[in-house]
């Protein structure tokens, strides 16, 4: 879905200046344990299915909504892989809008669905092996993509 009315209202007031944005992202694996990445039109870098949390919306609900809108897949969040924020998670969109994400990254299992862009925002989908990940726009720690890593602690950065 394009930018929500809530974020459009804020952008109308601050223009393209930096916005702090609470968000979620999904590490979605297929049966071969490959990880789903998406690429938007006009961009060369890949990303995880992700999106902004709307006012009053629970993070788990945001995750399910965003993954479905971007990929056509219905998913179930199984764990939190990490919570990330700070200057390292700043991003400037092609239109000049600047954001700094505080993002909760969830591991997800696929319930059902067929890969397709419901919202029309995604140009390409591809599953990658965890040792052959693409160049990504937001530099999450590589550890979150390792399936069999020791999960005694969630990563906070």
C-alpha positions as CSV (number, residue, x, y, z in Angstrom):
1,X,0.0,0.0,0.0
2,X,1.3,3.5,-0.7
3,X,2.0,5.8,2.2
4,X,-0.9,5.8,4.7
5,X,-3.0,8.9,5.4
6,X,-1.3,9.2,8.8
7,X,2.2,9.4,7.3
8,X,1.0,11.5,4.4
9,X,-0.3,14.0,7.0
10,X,3.1,14.1,8.7
11,X,4.9,14.5,5.4
12,X,2.6,17.4,4.5
13,X,3.9,19.2,7.6
14,X,7.6,18.3,7.5
15,X,8.2,17.7,3.9
16,X,11.1,15.3,3.2
17,X,12.8,15.9,6.5
18,X,13.8,13.0,8.7
19,X,11.0,11.0,10.3
20,X,11.4,8.5,13.1
21,X,9.3,5.5,12.0
22,X,8.4,2.4,14.1
23,X,8.3,-0.6,11.8
24,X,8.5,-4.3,11.3
25,X,10.3,-6.6,8.9
26,X,10.0,-10.3,8.1
27,X,12.5,-13.0,7.6
28,X,10.3,-15.4,5.6
29,X,11.8,-18.8,4.7
30,X,10.6,-21.3,2.1
31,X,10.7,-25.1,2.6
32,X,14.3,-25.1,1.4
33,X,15.2,-22.6,4.2
34,X,15.9,-19.9,1.7
35,X,15.0,-16.3,2.7
36,X,12.6,-14.1,0.7
37,X,13.8,-10.7,-0.4
38,X,11.9,-8.1,-2.5
39,X,13.0,-5.4,-4.8
40,X,11.0,-2.3,-5.6
41,X,10.8,-0.7,-9.1
42,X,13.8,1.5,-9.9
43,X,15.9,0.2,-7.1
44,X,18.9,-2.1,-7.3
45,X,19.1,-3.1,-3.7
46,X,17.0,-5.8,-2.1
47,X,15.0,-5.7,1.2
48,X,12.9,-7.7,3.5
49,X,9.1,-7.5,3.4
50,X,8.5,-4.6,5.8
51,X,6.5,-1.6,6.7
52,X,5.5,1.1,9.1
53,X,3.3,0.5,12.2
54,X,0.1,2.5,12.0
55,X,-1.4,4.3,15.0
56,X,-3.2,1.8,17.2
57,X,-1.9,-1.2,15.3
58,X,-0.1,-4.1,17.0
59,X,3.3,-5.0,15.5
60,X,2.2,-8.6,14.7
61,X,-0.8,-7.3,12.8
62,X,1.4,-4.8,10.9
63,X,3.7,-7.7,10.0
64,X,1.0,-9.9,8.6
65,X,-0.6,-7.0,6.7
66,X,2.6,-5.7,5.2
67,X,3.9,-9.2,4.1
68,X,0.5,-10.0,2.5
69,X,0.3,-6.6,0.7
70,X,3.9,-6.9,-0.6
71,X,4.1,-10.6,-1.4
72,X,0.6,-12.2,-1.4
73,X,1.8,-14.6,1.3
74,X,0.0,-15.1,4.6
75,X,2.6,-15.7,7.4
76,X,2.7,-16.5,11.0
77,X,5.4,-14.7,13.1
78,X,7.3,-17.4,15.1
79,X,9.9,-15.3,17.0
80,X,11.5,-11.9,17.3
81,X,15.0,-12.0,15.8
82,X,16.0,-8.5,16.9
83,X,15.1,-4.9,17.5
84,X,17.2,-2.3,15.6
85,X,17.4,1.4,15.4
86,X,19.7,4.4,15.2
87,X,21.6,6.2,12.4
88,X,22.5,2.9,10.8
89,X,18.8,2.4,10.0
90,X,18.4,5.7,8.1
91,X,17.2,5.5,4.6
92,X,16.4,8.1,1.9
93,X,13.8,7.2,-0.7
94,X,14.2,8.1,-4.3
95,X,11.7,11.0,-3.8
96,X,14.0,12.5,-1.1
97,X,11.9,11.4,1.9
98,X,14.2,10.6,4.8
99,X,13.3,8.1,7.5
100,X,15.1,6.4,10.5
101,X,13.5,3.1,11.3
102,X,13.2,1.5,14.7
103,X,12.4,-2.0,13.4
104,X,11.3,-5.3,15.0
105,X,12.5,-8.2,12.8
106,X,10.4,-11.3,13.1
107,X,11.1,-14.8,11.8
108,X,8.0,-16.0,10.0
109,X,6.6,-19.2,8.6
110,X,4.4,-19.3,5.5
111,X,0.8,-20.3,6.1
112,X,-0.3,-20.1,2.4
113,X,-0.4,-17.9,-0.6
114,X,1.3,-17.3,-4.0
115,X,4.0,-14.7,-4.6
116,X,2.5,-11.7,-6.2
117,X,2.5,-8.0,-5.4
118,X,-1.0,-7.2,-4.0
119,X,-0.1,-3.5,-3.6
120,X,1.8,-3.2,-6.8
121,X,4.9,-1.8,-5.0
122,X,7.2,-4.8,-5.7
123,X,9.0,-5.5,-9.0
124,X,10.8,-8.7,-8.1
125,X,10.7,-11.5,-5.5
126,X,13.5,-14.0,-4.9
127,X,14.5,-16.5,-2.3
128,X,18.2,-16.6,-1.4
129,X,20.3,-19.1,0.5
130,X,21.5,-17.7,3.8
131,X,25.2,-17.9,2.5
132,X,24.3,-16.1,-0.8
133,X,22.3,-13.1,0.4
134,X,21.9,-10.1,-1.9
135,X,23.1,-6.6,-1.3
136,X,20.4,-5.1,0.9
137,X,19.3,-1.5,1.5
138,X,19.1,-1.7,5.3
139,X,22.1,-3.4,6.8
140,X,20.7,-5.8,9.3
141,X,23.2,-7.9,11.3
142,X,24.0,-11.1,9.2
143,X,23.3,-13.2,12.3
144,X,19.6,-12.8,12.0
145,X,19.7,-14.6,8.7
146,X,21.4,-17.7,10.1
147,X,18.7,-20.3,10.9
148,X,20.7,-22.5,13.2
149,X,22.4,-19.7,15.2
150,X,22.3,-20.0,19.0
151,X,19.0,-18.3,19.9
152,X,19.7,-17.7,23.6
153,X,19.3,-14.0,23.1
154,X,17.5,-11.7,20.7
155,X,19.8,-9.2,19.1
156,X,19.2,-5.6,20.1
157,X,21.1,-2.8,18.4
